Amino acid sequence: MVTVLVGQVAERLGEPDGIIAFDPSSFPKRGTHSVGVKRQWCGHRGKVDNCQVGVFMGYVSRHNHALLDFRLSLPEDWARDAQRRQACHVPEDVRNQTRHEQCLEMLEAWRHQVPHGWVTGDDELGRHMRFRHALRERGERYVLGVPCNTTMRDLEAPVPAYIGRGRPPKAPWQLVTQWRQGLEAEAWTHLTVRDGEKGPVEIEMVRRRVQTRIERKCTGPEEWLVVTRQLRSDDRTWGPRASRDATDQDARYRYHYYLSPTCVSEGELAEPSLAELARVIKAGACMEASFKRGKSEVGMDEYQVRTWEGWHHHMALSLLAVWFLIEETHWGQQSTPALTLPQVRYGLSLLLLEVFCTPGVDSICRQVQRQLQRNELARFYHHRTRKCIPPRKLRREIQ
């Protein structure tokens, strides 16, 4: 099923500069018998809690975004417990894997079938040098989040004068938060990335060539450090917060930090534009939107299965169901540009209920039409009150 899904998504959404995005998603559980359940960081609740964690691979293009593949994270104590493995039918060849290993496994499986130019992920992936090195060895260009306590050296900063003795001086090592606090106001570049449902999505960015030192004081290669900031009053998030140290903030702004390579195994890379980097960073928000689609529209998190096979079957069917709704929404938008995926799901649910309630197709169409009219009136009112430009697909109707 996943092979069919990947093929259809690549054919429908594929672009040479598409983005492969990796992101974990947690599923809170109360008991201890479901496969892989453990007290661990639960991003859904923002704290350590009893949950299952799945690592997902998604695809983001300018047309749309969709989830492609997944892996269930099997904790080490589960991998060693033969009794619990047998009770949940965990295959014998399945072992404990880190999230980096699971992401690389999915990337190896589909990288040649899915056209892409970038790989992105959160700070849990970016904080490890070996994962970034593995991507560079594969010739992959990435934008990965890093924690706010990353140690770095600014390679573009003025170097102290050499006095003639000892080693030539270099820029000092410092935390990215300390370096960011020393930036001038003119260093930030303001960008409008896209039209959002609540108005234009805006961001401020800084890019600098740096070296990092994260693990055991090991110095990494030259990379691009990208720092973004958004107003704390803006409730639209740019990406998932995988850990407590993923971001930092001051009285006005919230800051995120990312690394991108200056070279890969195939040679030196051209300097990426800020607009292109912002597009890749935005893929994190698209992954969160994909999870929201799955959990709110097709019941991705509403399951009562304990076995290994049961969990994987449910996830595969959920991903296929979401892709079906995406395709139906695209078909409907050819005549109704503002049609959304939840409205398609609502219309299909009414159509399926016709077998039992027999309201008639005309009645179903009237209900869907009334809902569309209410949503459009609310959308227009929202843009008028904010005095902002509406999404491009709606400008013709408003003018």
Backbone hydrogen bonds, N-H to C=O, Kabsch-Sander energy under -0.5 kcal/mol:
donor,donor_aa,acceptor,acceptor_aa,energy
5,L,1,M,-2.3
6,V,2,V,-2.8
7,G,3,T,-2.1
8,Q,4,V,-2.2
9,V,5,L,-2.5
10,A,6,V,-2.6
11,E,7,G,-1.9
12,R,8,Q,-2.5
13,L,9,V,-3.1
14,G,9,V,-0.6
14,G,10,A,-1.0
15,E,115,P,-0.7
18,G,15,E,-1.9
19,I,60,V,-2.5
20,I,118,W,-2.5
21,A,19,I,-0.6
21,A,58,G,-2.3
22,F,120,T,-2.2
23,D,56,F,-2.1
25,S,54,G,-2.8
27,F,52,Q,-2.9
29,K,50,N,-2.1
35,V,306,R,-1.9
37,V,34,S,-1.9
38,K,51,C,-1.8
40,Q,38,K,-0.8
40,Q,49,D,-2.5
42,C,47,K,-2.7
43,G,41,W,-0.7
45,R,42,C,-0.8
46,G,42,C,-1.7
47,K,42,C,-1.4
49,D,40,Q,-2.8
51,C,38,K,-2.3
51,C,49,D,-0.6
52,Q,27,F,-2.1
54,G,25,S,-2.7
55,V,71,R,-3.3
56,F,23,D,-2.2
56,F,54,G,-0.5
57,M,69,D,-2.6
58,G,21,A,-3.3
59,Y,66,A,-2.9
60,V,19,I,-2.6
61,S,64,N,-2.5
66,A,59,Y,-2.1
68,L,57,M,-3.4
69,D,57,M,-1.6
71,R,55,V,-2.0
73,S,53,V,-2.8
74,L,72,L,-0.6
79,A,75,P,-2.2
80,R,76,E,-1.5
81,D,77,D,-0.7
81,D,78,W,-0.7
82,A,80,R,-1.0
85,R,81,D,-2.1
86,Q,82,A,-2.1
87,A,83,Q,-2.0
88,C,84,R,-1.8
89,H,86,Q,-0.9
90,V,85,R,-2.6
94,V,91,P,-1.3
102,Q,98,T,-2.1
103,C,99,R,-2.5
104,L,100,H,-2.4
105,E,101,E,-2.1
106,M,102,Q,-2.1
107,L,103,C,-2.5
108,E,104,L,-2.5
109,A,105,E,-1.6
110,W,106,M,-1.6
111,R,107,L,-2.3
113,Q,110,W,-1.1
114,V,110,W,-1.9
117,G,18,G,-3.0
118,W,18,G,-1.6
119,V,141,R,-1.8
120,T,20,I,-2.3
121,G,143,V,-1.0
125,L,122,D,-1.1
126,G,122,D,-2.0
127,R,123,D,-1.8
128,H,125,L,-1.0
129,M,127,R,-0.6
132,R,128,H,-1.4
133,H,129,M,-2.8
134,A,130,R,-2.2
135,L,131,F,-1.8
136,R,132,R,-2.2
137,E,133,H,-2.4
138,R,134,A,-1.2
139,G,136,R,-1.4
140,E,135,L,-2.8
143,V,119,V,-2.1
144,L,259,L,-2.2
145,G,121,G,-1.9
146,V,257,Y,-2.2
148,C,245,D,-2.7
150,T,147,P,-1.3
151,T,213,R,-0.7
152,M,174,Q,-3.0
153,R,211,Q,-2.5
155,L,153,R,-0.7
155,L,209,R,-2.0
156,E,209,R,-0.6
157,A,154,D,-0.8
174,Q,152,M,-2.2
176,V,150,T,-2.0
177,T,148,C,-0.8
179,W,175,L,-2.4
180,R,176,V,-2.5
181,Q,177,T,-1.8
182,G,178,Q,-0.9
182,G,179,W,-0.7
183,L,180,R,-1.5
187,A,184,E,-1.3
188,W,185,A,-1.0
189,T,205,M,-2.5
191,L,203,I,-3.2
193,V,191,L,-0.6
193,V,201,V,-2.4
194,R,201,V,-0.8
196,G,199,G,-1.0
199,G,196,G,-1.5
201,V,194,R,-2.8
202,E,200,P,-0.7
203,I,191,L,-2.5
204,E,229,R,-1.6
205,M,189,T,-2.2
206,V,227,V,-1.9
208,R,225,L,-2.2
210,V,223,E,-3.2
211,Q,153,R,-1.6
212,T,221,P,-0.5
213,R,151,T,-2.6
214,I,218,C,-0.7
216,R,214,I,-0.6
218,C,215,E,-2.0
219,T,217,K,-0.5
220,G,212,T,-2.7
223,E,210,V,-2.7
224,W,260,S,-3.8
225,L,208,R,-3.5
225,L,223,E,-0.6
226,V,224,W,-0.5
226,V,258,Y,-2.6
227,V,206,V,-2.6
228,T,256,H,-2.3
229,R,204,E,-2.1
230,Q,254,R,-1.9
232,R,252,R,-2.6
234,D,231,L,-1.5
235,D,233,S,-0.7
237,T,235,D,-0.7
242,A,240,P,-0.9
246,A,243,S,-1.2
248,D,255,Y,-1.3
250,D,253,Y,-2.3
254,R,230,Q,-2.7
255,Y,248,D,-3.2
256,H,228,T,-2.1
257,Y,146,V,-0.5
257,Y,246,A,-0.5
258,Y,226,V,-2.3
259,L,144,L,-2.4
260,S,224,W,-1.9
262,T,222,E,-1.0
264,V,267,G,-2.3
265,S,136,R,-2.3
267,G,264,V,-1.7
269,L,262,T,-2.8
277,L,273,S,-2.2
278,A,274,L,-2.4
279,R,275,A,-1.8
280,V,276,E,-1.8
281,I,277,L,-2.5
282,K,278,A,-2.1
283,A,280,V,-1.3
284,G,281,I,-1.7
285,A,238,W,-1.1
285,A,282,K,-0.7
286,C,282,K,-1.5
287,M,283,A,-2.0
288,E,284,G,-1.7
289,A,285,A,-2.0
290,S,286,C,-2.0
291,F,287,M,-2.3
292,K,288,E,-2.1
293,R,289,A,-2.3
294,G,290,S,-2.4
295,K,291,F,-2.7
296,S,292,K,-2.3
297,E,293,R,-2.4
298,V,293,R,-0.7
298,V,294,G,-1.0
300,M,294,G,-2.5
302,E,299,G,-1.3
303,Y,301,D,-0.9
308,W,88,C,-3.0
311,W,307,T,-2.0
312,H,308,W,-1.9
313,H,309,E,-2.7
314,H,310,G,-2.1
315,M,311,W,-2.2
316,A,312,H,-2.3
317,L,313,H,-2.3
318,S,314,H,-2.2
319,L,315,M,-2.4
320,L,316,A,-2.0
321,A,317,L,-2.4
322,V,318,S,-2.3
323,W,319,L,-2.0
324,F,320,L,-2.2
325,L,321,A,-2.0
326,I,322,V,-2.3
327,E,323,W,-2.3
328,E,324,F,-2.3
329,T,325,L,-2.4
330,H,326,I,-2.3
331,W,327,E,-2.1
332,G,328,E,-2.3
333,Q,329,T,-2.2
334,Q,330,H,-0.5
334,Q,331,W,-0.8
335,S,332,G,-1.3
336,T,332,G,-2.0
339,L,336,T,-2.1
344,V,340,T,-1.7
345,R,341,L,-2.4
346,Y,342,P,-2.2
347,G,343,Q,-2.4
348,L,344,V,-2.5
349,S,345,R,-2.1
350,L,346,Y,-1.9
351,L,347,G,-2.0
352,L,348,L,-2.4
353,L,349,S,-1.6
354,E,350,L,-0.6
354,E,351,L,-0.7
355,V,352,L,-1.0
356,F,353,L,-1.1
357,C,353,L,-3.2
358,T,353,L,-0.5
358,T,354,E,-1.5
364,I,360,G,-1.8
365,C,361,V,-2.5
366,R,362,D,-2.0
367,Q,363,S,-2.0
368,V,364,I,-2.4
369,Q,365,C,-2.5
370,R,366,R,-2.4
371,Q,367,Q,-2.0
372,L,368,V,-2.3
373,Q,369,Q,-2.3
374,R,370,R,-2.3
375,N,371,Q,-2.4
376,E,372,L,-2.4
377,L,373,Q,-2.4
378,A,374,R,-2.2
379,R,375,N,-2.2
380,F,376,E,-2.6
381,Y,377,L,-2.3
382,H,378,A,-2.0
383,H,379,R,-1.9
384,R,380,F,-2.1
385,T,381,Y,-2.4
386,R,382,H,-1.8
387,K,383,H,-0.9
388,C,383,H,-1.5
394,L,391,P,-2.2
395,R,391,P,-0.7
395,R,392,R,-0.9
398,I,394,L,-1.8
399,Q,395,R,-2.6
